[in-house]
C-alpha cells in the first residue's frame, strides 16, 4: 500500500456515486481539507466531523460516508488525526 493512502475493507458495501464500494480509500489530506473542520480538545473530532473528512478524502458523498459503521469509522478517524500536529 502506498504510504499516502489508507484503505479499509467494509463488511457490507456502501453506495457512492451510484457504485457499490466494498472498501474506503483515503488520500493524504491537504491543508484545505481541514477548512471548516473543528479539531483538537479532549474529544478530538466528533463523528460528524469525521464523516465530512472521510467524504472529502475518499471522494464519496457525505451521505455515503454516514453509512460507514462506527467501528469501521474509528480507524479512519485515527488515520486522519495522524496528520494533525
Phi, psi and omega in degrees: 000137177295139182297338181278357184234155174227130186237136176225133178279142177257140178290326176232137184291156170247162177254129178221126180055038177077006181240145173284134178240127179259000178210161175240129180240120178265140170267165177295132181287153171256169178303320180298332179296334181272359180299126179081001180264130176274125179231168175089187183079177183294324184276344183070226178281146167269167186299326178296321178293322178297315180300320178297314180295318178298318178302314181294314188279336179260359181055050175233154179297151179306322179297328177288319178298325180291346179273352179288128179301145183304319181295335175274334181286327183299317176296328177294319177301315181298320180294316178297316181296335181294344179273353180269150178290000000 
